[in-house]
Amino acid sequence: MVKIDTELSLYREQVLVMAKRVRKMYVLALDVLETGDKVRALETIELDEYVNNANEDINDRAIEVLSLLNPVAKDLRIVLAGIKIATDLERIGDYAKNMARFIIKNDKVDADLLTYIKPMGQLFLNFFDAAIQCFEEADAQSALEVPAQDDLIDDAFKKLLVHLETRSDYLSSLIPTVGMLRNFERAGDHTKNICEHVIYEIKGQHVDFG
């Protein structure tokens, strides 16, 4: 029993380390959108490789726990939730990488758009931090409440779209710009998934936040 408890603790720690790397990618991506710093954009892209490797490591450890340590039902939920959370973290990292790639190909985002993007980015970081805290603290009740923060991101994105429609100078680059900024919205969707997995890990219940 002590052996599997130790292994599961190390397993969950791996997921938390992966989450910290993903968060760093978003902090870098937000900075890159503002500064147009292509070196830091490349750093963001390179971090994605570490995130991808972390996902593989978590899957490998999950297989080891399942095959060698005879986990009971609650332990199995921890393992399965960890696999799913790692998969969502990998996707969230991909969206940060997409934003960095946009800056590699284009110039920095202009100051007018940043007045919309920076608050939206902070809303996402707040949401992400809250979801990961739910996982770290095994807090199912908060995991039920936190996904409401995604509505704030969606609302901020809609306001940005309305603003872009007024910018005739953005017509030529409207589609790629909107596509790039939609990464925040998509990352929010995967963060909701993390909350779903936390609830499953703790209560064994399947919840769909849509």
Secondary structure, DSSP 8 states (H G I E B T S, - for coil): -HHHHHHHHHHHHHHHHHHHHHHHHHHHHHHHHHH--HHHHHHHHHHHHHHHHHHHHHHHHHHHHHHHS---HHHHHHHHHHHHHHHHHHHHHHHHHHHHHHHHHS----HHHHHHHHHHHHHHHHHHHHHHHHHHHT-HHHHHHGGGHHHHHHHHHHHHHHHHHT-GGGGGGHHHHHHHHHHHHHHHHHHHHHHHHHHHHHH-------
